[in-house]
Amino acid sequence: MNTFSDPTQIVEQFDIVGGQHIADLGAGSGAYCFALAEKFKNNSDTKIFGIDVQRDLLARLESEAENRGLHAIHGVWGDIEEPKGTRLRDQSIDTVIIANTLFQVDHKKGLIEEVTRILRPEGKLIIIDWSESFGHIGPKPDHVITEAAAKSLCEDAGFTLRKDIEAGEHHYGFIMVRT
């Protein structure tokens, strides 16, 4: 694994099959959306919702997806910390990804409640985040959410750990299942 997170390598650990509905909450520049869309390029039933509050990032995401012929990606403007803020239907998503976003979220419990609302029973929640502050690239030291704190947040909401994933030297990752 590279020193930094490599979405293309990381998505291979997700145990996702084609035809799923996937939501990338806090999609940003879309690194995970693109990695998943490339992986499932030949499966027209796969849908990837890149959700972000920054409209300029969503416009770039959609433009790049169009230029690359990745029709599975759908940009959605939404506030992932608010009830119904993702604008997705109840229990409509098979897998939720929160990558390099948790440390930025003010209302973490609200985010996990929104994940619970949109995720189907037995659906997966995948979290990847910074394990430390790294130079001027990662979060400030006081913004880092430890892996233990992130897991506890999910477990308190009724999720069960399925497995840890390798996410790079400065990141952690894990998959939880909604029970």
Phi, psi and omega in degrees: 000142178294164176302316179260163180300133176242100184306323181298318177285323184293319182297339177295341181268358188283345183057042178258136176253160179298155179092357180278161170257121187239137177240126176257103184273123187077047189299332179057235182282353173089019183306316180284325175302313182293318180299317179290318181297322177294318180299322184249028184304328183266010179244102185288349179276345180287133177233131181238117180259112176267110186251130179206157179270348182264107185298325180295322177293321178295320178298317178294319178302310181294321179296314180294321178299316178297313180298328181268359180070030181260087188280354179284342185274131178231116177281136180228123175282129179189160177256106188291349181266351185259150174302129182060017183291338178284342181068017177263155181289154175305136175049042182255357188242137178275322183220133175247135177243132173235100186243125179052039184231325187305321182294341181268346188279128177282317185253076185297320180296321177298321177299312182293326175296321178293320176301313180300321181294316186274341185278136175290155174305140184069010177288163184253141171245122180247124179242131174230128179206173181290132177271348181199168171275126185237102179057224179255018183264313183273189180291162173297150183308323182280359177257350180295132174258119183294157177300319180297318179294320179295317179295318179299318178303316180289316180297322178297336179267006176096013177270152179240136179293127174266310179192157172273151177233153179279119187237011180111166186295329185250015182226161169236163177206150177202161178243127176248156177240137178284124181249000000 
